[in-house]
């Protein structure tokens, strides 16, 4: 498990490109046949991936968690962005096609990941936060999600937002999770931008052509920087930072949050004219 300590706004202002990437950008996930994890001190977030190829992969606890099993005091969100697979939670098997989402509640002792095909494996994106209450394990199929259409061709941000784990969907303790799909010809996400001090956010970019990149904008509204992000890379966004981006081609991203408020529209908006 890799450990990350997030910078505050003062240190952020002194960081060069390499330091920004080392602090806020998580790379090298989704290794075939492996489960990878990063522990971020901000809201005690755990971010990970599981790519079962042939053999199933079992979620094991890590020394940094000081827990008897991984979900002893945590909850977990799982989004499949690859081939068909399944997640077995305490003996119950959930089949996840691409863009299906699973929630595993606190106290789940056994979690196993499988792919239906070794040549087209599942790519499971994992996001976990501490949980002080127990909610039942549940999943939602992509076909059953009701998208929210936003943006327009004129502003290059026509997109569909899918909410999976949130106050009016799959119930959780503090985890909020969903994803956004941009239409062909649209590049911008979350513009105009916003901040929300009540919760931090994690952006996982996927379905991006390997030859293309997303420029993820971050930082206080009046002192922005950017990270150049490739397919299947993750950006951690503190509450004081905006989180928006523009790609050289359309793409998708999973947004996940943890904090003290699960209201999706709890945000402090920033006008485009005020960005610097």
N, C-alpha and C positions, 0 to 999 in steps of 0.2 A: 504494500500500500504506500503510494507516494504521498508525502505531506506537503501542503501548501499553506502559507500564511499570507493573507491578503493585506495589501498596503492601505493606509489611510489617505485622505486627500492631500495631506502635506507631503508625504513621501512620494505619492503619485506624481506630483508636480516636478520632482527631481529625477524621474526615471527616464532612461534612454529606451530605444526600441527593444533591445535585448532584455532589459530588466522588465519591461512591460509584458513581454511574451512569457518570460519565466514565471511571472507572478499571476497573470490573469488568463493565460491560454494553456489548455491541457491538450497535449498531443499524444500520439502513439497508442491509442486505444484500439480495440477490435482486432486483437491478434488471434488468428485461427487456433482453436483448441485451448484457449486461455480465458480466464476471468481476470480483468484488470480493474484496479481501484485507485482512486485518489481521495484523500481526506483533506477537506478545506476547513480551516478554523472558523470561517465565517458561517455562522448558524450551524456549525458542526455538520456540514454537508458532506456526504459521500457520493461520489460520481464514479460510474463504472461501466464496463461492457462485458458481455459474455458471447463467445462465438463457438458453440459446440460443433465439432467436426468429427463424425464417427461416434466417439464416446460422449456420454452425457457429462455435463459439468455440474458440480455441487457447490452451492454457496457456503463457504466456510467463514467462520469468524476470523477476525484479525486481532493481533495483540494490541493495536492502538485502541480498539473498542472496549477492551476490558470486559468482555461479555462472554457468557457461556456459549451462545450461538448468535449469529449475525443480527437477527431481528428480536433479540431479547428485549431491547428497549428502543427499537427503531421500526419505521415503516418503509416500504419500498415501492417505487413505481417502475414498471418495465414497459418499454415501447419497442416493438419489433420493427426494424427498418430493413430487414433482409428477407430471405426465403422463409417458407413455412417452418414452424417449430412449435414447441410446447414447453410450458413451465409447470412443474409438479410441486405443489405446495401442500405439505403434510398429507401426502397420499392422493390428493385430488389433482387431476391433470387438466390443464387449460390449453387448448390449441390456439396458437397465435399466428395468423397470417400477417402479411406486411401491414403496418399501421394499426394493428390491434394493440390494446393497452391493458395491462394488468396491474392491480394493486394488491400487495401482500401486507397484511396488518401486523402490528406488534404482537409478538408471542409465537409467530410462525416458526417452527423449529427446523423444518426441512424444506429447502428450496433447490430444485434441480432444473437445469436447462438442457433441452434436446433439440436437434434439428431433424426434419423429416428426410433431408437429403444431404449427404456429405459434399456433393458437388454444387449445391445451392443452399448453403447453410443459413440459418437464422442469424441475424445480427441484433442482439438484445442490448438496448441502451438502458442503463440502470441509474436511478436517482433515489437517494435515501436521506431521511432526516430523523432526528430523535422524535419519539412519540410518547406522550404522557397518557394516552387513552388507547383502547383497543377498538378497531373497526374491522368488519369482516373482509376477508379476501374476496375480490370481485374483479371481473374483467368486462371490457366493452369492445365490441367489434367495430372496426372502421365504418362498416356499412350502416351501423346503428347510430353513429354520431351525426348530430345536426350541425352543419357548418354555418358560420357567420360570414357573409360576404362583405368585404371592405375594400376601399381603394378604388382606383379607376385607371384606365389606360393612359389618360392624360397626365397623371402624376406617377406613372410607372410603378404602381404598387397595388395592382389588382390581385387580391389574395383571398383565401378561405381559411378561417380559423376554426379549429376543432378543439373543444374543451372535453377532457376525459375525466381527470381527477380534480374535482372542485366542489364548491358548496352545493351546487344543484345537480351534480353528477355522482360519480363514485365518491363515497364519503371517506374522509381521512382526518388525521389529527391536525397536521399543518401543511402537508404536501399538496401543492397545486401543480397540475401537469397537463399539457396539451401540445398541439403542434400547429404550424402554419404552412400552407402550401401556396407558393406564388405561381401565378399563371405565366405561361410563355410570353415573353416580351416585357414582363415586370421584374424589377430588380430590388426595389426598396422595401425594407421591413421597418415597422414601428417608427414611421416618420409622418407627422411630427413626433418627437420623442417624449419621454417622460422619465421621472424617477419615482421611487416609492421606498421611503425609509422604514416602512413597517415590515419589509421582507426583502431578502436578497433574491437574485434571479440567476438561473443558469441557462445559457443558450447552447444547444447542440445542433450544429449544422450538418445536414445530410442531403443525399440526392443532388449533390453538386458535381458537375462534370469535373473529372480529375485535372483537366487542363485549365480550369477556371478557379477563381477565388472570390471570397466575400470580404469586403472591407468593413469590419465591425467597428462602429464608432462608440467611444466610451469616454468617461470622465465627467467632471462637473460641466454643466451647460456652457459656461463661459471659458472653459479650458479643455477642449476636447482633444483626444488623440485617437489613433486607429490601430487595429490589429488586422493583419492580412491572414485570413483563415481559409484552410483547405477543407475538403470533404471529410466528414466524421471527426471534426475537431470541436472542442468545447471552450466557451468563454464564461468565466465567472464574473458576475456583475454585482458589485456592492450597492446598497441602497442609495448612496450619494451619486451614483454614476448613471448617465443615460445608457441606453442599450438599443442601438439601431444599426442598420447595415445596408450596404448596397453591393450587389454581386455583378460580376461581368457576364453572368447568365442567370436565369431563374434557378431556384433551389428550394429546399425545405428546411425548416428548423423546428426543433422541439424546445419549448420554453417550460421551465420548471421553477417553482418558488417555494421557499420555506420562510416562515416568520410568524407574526402574530395576527395576520389578517388574511382570510381566504377570499375576500371579495375581489373578483376579477378586475373590476373597474376602479379599484383603489389605487390611484396614481396621481402624481403631481405633474401636470402637463407643462411642456416647454414649447414656446412658439419657435418656428424655424428662424425667424428674424433675430431671435435672441441668442442663437448658437454662435460660438466663437471657437 
